[in-house]
Amino acid sequence: MSFMPVMLWSDALVFLLLAAGTASALYVRQREHLMLPWQRVAQSATAMVSLLVLSLFLLIGLLDTLHYRIALPEKNGGETVYSPEVLSVFDKLVTPLRTQTEKTYSAPLAVTLYAKESISDAHGNIAREYPRLRYGGAHLTDMQLQDSDVCWRWVTGMLAGMLVGLLITLGSKRWLAQRGWPLRPLLIATLIISALIGMTINLAVVYHVLGTDKVGQDVLYLSLKSIRTGLIIGTVTTLVTLPLALLLGIAAGYLRGWVDDVIQYIYTVLSSIPSVLLIAAAVLMMQVTIDTHPQWFDNSASRADLRLVFLCLILGVTSWTGLCRLLRGETLKLREMEYIQAAQSFGVSSLRILTRHIMPNVMHIVLISLVMDFSGLVLAEAVLSYVGVGVDPSMISFGTMINAARMEMGREPMVWWALASAFGFMLVLVLAANLFADAVRDAFDPRLNRTEAVA
Amino acid sequence: MIAYIIRRLLYAVPILIGVNLLTFALFFVVNTPDDMARMQLGIKRVTPEAIEKWKQQRGYDKPLFRNGAANGTDKFRDTIFWQKSASMFVLDFGYSDDGRSIGHEIATRMGPSLAIALPTFLVGLVVYVSFALLMTLFRATALDMAGVALCVLLMSVSGLFYIIGGQFVVSKLWHLVPISGYSGGIGSFKFVVLPIVIGVIGSVGSSSRWYRTIFLEEIGKDYVRTARAKGLSELRVLFRHVLKNAMIPILTGVVVVIPLLFMGSLLTESFFGIPGLGSYTIDAINAQDFSVVRAMVFLGSLLYIVGLILTDISYTMVDPRVRLQ
């Protein structure tokens, strides 16, 4: 075997989440009353278009989650030696982007570096010139041709992308129409997205579409790699939040008495500490633990990865209190309902009442709060990384990109592309998540439905 | 009323004890002082003597909870817990790693923090509530839709973008105000105006949308229909009736943050070089100065609890139906 699959901790958690998501989707599909609100979501054009964008991000994130290490060519006495570098399937797909690094900054679509350097020609004459890039536009013999080449690739890429998009839309049109999904917006969105992708691919083959950063890495590659980090922060955190909030919130509301007092005390203490400070304190302590136990990690990737998992854990432990309070309130309300009292008088056990009657009736709150929290967590990652308590500095994320690019605004000529790409990608991801979350909230919140019915 | 406030204050004590124990556990039990010394001294240059010296300088060379070697009450008082953690209840925060009194730093840095945070809070409140009222006035029209869309767009932008973008456009391109810095007195106006504007813009999306939902909830109630039936104008209904009745949910979210204004904002202060508590905290985090972070955690929760009590008191001021007992 020429490669060895590697399962990092965060990968395992992502697969766990994926399995849980698939299982609940299958469960919901079989039950019509649970499908109803989702069908309302499916009829909203903004929700479906943002879902399309989100699933593209998710696809990139998932491809980036399948990790492996390749075998090195030289063999040690018949034993295969694996490279210490952990790669992902996504890295493999975009190998040129990853490996074609320049010396330092270059602007988007440039063929030269951003600053002049002393270059000596064949005759030993030294001139101050913009040196050509090693890879960006290297196929051009004459730099004058750059503009026309870029335009040509732009147009052909766009047309090819649109053609593919057209084929996809024609193929899926009937399927979409059968389901009653919003046809026109989805088709238009598919066309636009595929045109964009086609354009980017056609240009990225020979140029650095979004430029390069200080050490010459392709900014497009960095932005795409950041997606996984953002998605993990936004989703894996819920693995911690959900059990804590669900268990404690329902227990406090249903059992009342001293259990309620204790749980209320715990979440009041936790929520009374400003969250940034609590996260900062916990992350600082985690850093000490990681730094004093270097023997735990076999390579830097697993250390950075474990730090990411711990960050999710810390974010989860500091942010379950809000959901817990909501669930406690709702359970307090539910336990006085007639159907619960009926179940109690039939002698149904508390555990069964909790799982069969209370839990399904608070699930809409859980779902709404999960989708609403996602975008906040993605944004929080950037801020935390800036403060110095975010992901490992060696891990590619929106926060580390912004952090590295922040000081470059003062340069002449200005280096703006890394910042712009990080903010741009983050905006698209968060905006799509926010729009989708709004649609989910509108579909699931029983209070909103009632006002709609009256109006 | 007084009896109620005293009871609330007493109720705050166990919570603060909880916060204190939690921070103590986080800073001294998860990692022993030896681990921290090793980390700060650097893994390579570390010797047992250096660790002992580091601990002695900071007073970390004592037992955690109970000192068997001491006599009488010193058994409990000559410990890390008593001297470093319990002492914070009398607002004795100890010394930072560079040997300065943390209490003194807090006292001097509160001013600059407030100079940014208070105007941001007040201007923000006026802007958000007016924007939300405007959207409510034009509810279910294209204008309202555009307003909500704008809010969603604004809240999807990273807070860092507003700061970096604002500094770039206003300070670097237009040269209107200095990029960063601070001076006391009236001269500080040119330094604080940009952070305040950016702070207000930064949360216009989420806040205005939040207030809009509150107003929309109120506007569906019966008393609004009655007011309209009396023939009152829509503006009068909105300002005289809806705004007043929406005060309770608004106060719940607003009053609680007032004491926290003293802590300043981490991001704004560090980007604009304001010598307030926010930048103090960031510097401490970057320098891994644990005693400062510990002090800020305690101070933060203390101010939060004060905010909760103020919220309850403010209810009685706007709603005569609420009686505190």
Interface residues (C-beta under 8 A of the other chain):
Chain A: Y265 I266 T268 V269 L270 S272 I273 P274 V276 L277 L278 A280 A281 A282 L284 M285 Q287 V288 T289 D291 T292 P294 S375 L379 A382 V383 Y386 V387 G388 V389 F398 I402 R406 M409 G410 L419 F423 M426 L427 V430 L431 N434 L435 D438 T451
Chain B: P14 I15 G18 V19 L22 T23 L26 F27 V30 N31 D35 M36 R38 M39 I43 V152 L153 M155 S156 V157 S158 G159 L160 F161 I164 F168 K172 G220 L260 M263 L266 L267 T281 I282 I285 N286 Q288 F290 V293 R294 M296 V297 G300 S301 Y304 I305 L308
